[in-house]
Every structure is written in structure tokens, then in C-alpha cells.
Amino acid sequence: MKTHHSYFKKSLYAIAAVAIALSPLMSFNSAYAAQITARSLTLVAGATDGGTMPGGVVNHLFTFTLPSNTNVGSIEFKYCTLAAGVPNPDTCVIPTGLVTTSATLGNEAGATGFTMVNTTNGAPYLSRTSASAGGGVSYQLNGITNPTTANETFYVRISTFAATDATGTKTDTGTVAASTATQIILSGIMPESLVFCAGSTIGVNVQLVPDCSTAGTGAINFDKLFSPTDTAGATSQMAASTNAGSGYSITVNGPTLTSGVNTITAMETTAAGVHGVSQFGLNLKANTTTSTTPAIGTEISQPSNGTNYRGQATTSYNTVDQFKFASGDSVAKSDNGGAGGTDAQIFTVSYIVNVPGSQPAGTYTTTLTYICTPTF
């Protein structure tokens, strides 16, 4: 009997041990929230502040994917200094300076129809009539004041609830991270500016902007010998740009063509060229071929548009096949469209010479100086 009793007690102990070992496997009624996937938080610039600006009033764009057939009545966004609480997972310390109580709901996509509830700082939530949802969603919370500490990582714990007030059992959860960042403030000075050059030609750079570094020589020869039966022509170019508030004026300065005591008459009033008459004049136009005018010159480049290109020839020098020369005259100015700065443009100056048959022989020269005067 004693042996049998001892065996029976050992059997009871063994059964008890098995029951104890199996007990953890029998907790089938525990509820666990599913994981929200493909989640992110983008800090979007507000009306005046950059997205990651410490203390900036900006917009927080959340995108994530909900498991299929999730019953969603509310979505909570809890802002914390840690991704998960220690030692309690629900422990949350709000980042310093964060303000969510002024937040509003901006764009929403996927599961829609929510309204914003922002009464608790650091834990705003969206609410709607509970309904099934699933797949990709996005919500932008506008008017959130970022944490005020620079370069600080903070976390937002996203939770969905069947209840419309973000209470009860969490259905799905997931955490996103973001960070404030020190703003990089760049500053520079644009001084008063005038870029002006003259030469035989003016080139352009790869962006087709006039480039004064490519200006050609100032020594220019007429295209033919002077003759009472033909008109000699020549061209030069100049380019100008300025940020002067009242723009610029370009004047031509110098004497007419001379050879010793002999001269060629300057055209003091605007007129056409005439063979056999002593004439020296210029204009800033693309001239046509006529009986008394060679086809020389081009129109201004870039063409004036009254906004960022304002340069134009003055009235006396702005008519095709009509020429004039008077030292001190303004030949171009930048008042097309009113006062203001102008980007660089190239002016082509066309020169003509006519002479009578009695014009004394000689080499006729002049040195012309173009002066560009901006008014700031």
C-alpha cells in the first residue's frame, strides 16, 4: 500500500506541473493592437516658418497605411520625447514648447470625413462616425507650433480607436519620428550696380547674357572709301545694365570726323543720308538698303519688354534710315515701361558718312566716348 500511495502522489505532482507549464499558452483572450505600416511625418512649411524651424508655426503631414477592414472612429496623434514610455509604455512627456491646441485639419486622403479635436495639448485627435477603413491615408495638421529646442528629435505615437473620442482599446498603433533643425540663415549684399561697355562687338555667354569681357577693340574702320557717289558705313556695339531705381541714360561725346583742319559735317538734326553732301551721323536701328543708306545695324538685343529689359534708343536716334550726331546727346536710355532697373541689352550703333566731291583727301578720324549715367 505504501508503495502505491507514493506512486499516486508523484502522478498528481506530474499532472500539476504539466498544468502549470501549459497555463501561459491558454491566454487566448488578450487584445493586441495591430501595427500601422508605411508611416511617416513630414514637417511642412507654414505661412512664414520653415517646416523644421524650432518654435515655428508649421504643418505636420502624416501618411500611413491602415490594416484592412479597420474600424476607425478616431485617430490620435500623441507627441512625446520618447518613442515608447519607460517603464510604462503609455508614459509620455510632451516636447518643450510644442503647441497643438491651435491645430486645424488640412488635407485628408484615404479615410476621410474627420474633424479635429485639439483640446489636449500634445494629443490632438481626429474624430468621425466610426466606419471601416484600410489602406493608405494621409492627414495634415496645420498650425502646430514645433518644439522650441533646436535639433531635437521628437516622436508622435499614432493610434486608431473604434470610439470617436480616442478612448478605449487601441485598434492600431505606430510611431513616427521627426526633428527640429537649426535654420541656415544666408545673407548677402547686392550693391548699386552698373555694367557698361563698348567696342566693335559685344559677345554673349552661354545663357545669352551680354558679356562685357568679350568686348572687341574700339578701333573701327568704315566699310568703304569715302565717295560722293556712295555712303560709307560702320557699326559698334555697347551693352548696359543697372539696378538704379531711375535707370540710365547713355550719351555720345566727341567731335565729328576730322583730318587736320578738314572736317565732315555733323548731322545736327535727324535726317536721311544724301550722296554728295557732307554728312556724319549715327542711329541705333537696323537700317534698310536704300539708294543712300547701306543695310547696316541691328535692333536692340534683348528686345525691350518694359519690365526687366527697359533700354531703348532715344527719339532722335530711333528711326530707321534717319541719322544724327550732336556731341552730348542722349542716344539711349532705360525708361521703357517707366523707372526701374534693367537687365543687360546690346545696342548696335550704325554710323554713316557722305561727302561732296570736293572733300579734301585725308584720313578722317574721331574719338567718341559713350557715357552711361545711372540714377539711383
Stockholm file with secondary structure:
# STOCKHOLM 1.0

chainA/1-376         MKTHHSYFKKSLYAIAAVAIALSPLMSFNSAYAAQITARSLTLVAGATDGGTMPGGVVNHLFTFTLPSNTNVGSIEFKYCTLAAGVPNPDTCVIPTGLVTTSATLGNEAGATGFTMVNTTNGAPYLSRTSASAGGGVSYQLNGITNPTTANETFYVRISTFAATDATGTKTDTGTVAASTATQIILSGIMPESLVFCAGSTIGVNVQLVPDCSTAGTGAINFDKLFSPTDTAGATSQMAASTNAGSGYSITVNGPTLTSGVNTITAMETTAAGVHGVSQFGLNLKANTTTSTTPAIGTEISQPSNGTNYRGQATTSYNTVDQFKFASGDSVAKSDNGGAGGTDAQIFTVSYIVNVPGSQPAGTYTTTLTYICTPTF
#=GR chainA/1-376 SS CHHHHHHHHHHHHHHHHHHHHHGGGGCTTCCCCEECEEEEEEEECCSSSCTTCTTCEEEEEEEEEEEEEEEEEEEEEEEESSSSCSSSTTCCCCCTTCBCTTCEEEEEESSCCCEEECCSTTCCEEEEEEEEEEEEEEEEEEEEECCSSTTCEEEEEEEEESSTTSCSSEEEEEEEEEECCCCCCCCCCCCCCEEEEEESCCEECTTCCEEGGGCCCSCCCCSSCCBTTBCEEEEEEEEEEECCTTCEEEEEECCCCEETTEECCBCCSCBCCCTTSCEEEEESSCCCCCSSCCCCCCCCBSCCCSSSCCCEECGGGCSTTCBBCCTTCEEEECCTTSSSCEEEEEEEEEEEEECCTTCCCSCCBCCCEEEEEECC
#=GC SS_cons         CHHHHHHHHHHHHHHHHHHHHHGGGGCTTCCCCEECEEEEEEEECCSSSCTTCTTCEEEEEEEEEEEEEEEEEEEEEEEESSSSCSSSTTCCCCCTTCBCTTCEEEEEESSCCCEEECCSTTCCEEEEEEEEEEEEEEEEEEEEECCSSTTCEEEEEEEEESSTTSCSSEEEEEEEEEECCCCCCCCCCCCCCEEEEEESCCEECTTCCEEGGGCCCSCCCCSSCCBTTBCEEEEEEEEEEECCTTCEEEEEECCCCEETTEECCBCCSCBCCCTTSCEEEEESSCCCCCSSCCCCCCCCBSCCCSSSCCCEECGGGCSTTCBBCCTTCEEEECCTTSSSCEEEEEEEEEEEEECCTTCCCSCCBCCCEEEEEECC
//
